[in-house]
Amino acid sequence: MVKSWIDGKIVYLEMEGEFLADELNNETSKWLGTHRDQYVGYMVDISKMTKQTALEQKKAEGYAKKNKSGKLRAVIGKDSATAMLINIYMRFTGAEGVRYFNNKQEAKDWLMSQN
């Protein structure tokens, strides 16, 4: 399940359970369609995510490229194992504008500094 909301210039995405590209695309498309110029990027909290597959990751990055959002993504996780998964994800999918953080404030600061 993906929940999302906008706060200031950041769209927050909270992922819980299995990572499904279609759910993520539905949430990000909602913001792109209505607030595209009002936010700088996404803060994606994956600390409650329980499962992800390479196929779903590739599909999600395909959506991002198709939608041409150009929005940065600060990914929040809980440990170094998750950081390694994000690094693999970026190489596997060719993702750009993605950075991993363990700390929400650092992620927010990074997103805002890129504005």
Secondary structure, DSSP 8 states (H G I E B T S, - for coil): -EEEEEETTEEEEEEEEE--HHHHHHHHHHHHHHHGGG--EEEEEEEEEEE--HHHHHHHHHHHHHHT---EEEEE-SSHHHHHHHHHHHHHHT--SEEEES-HHHHHHHHHHT-
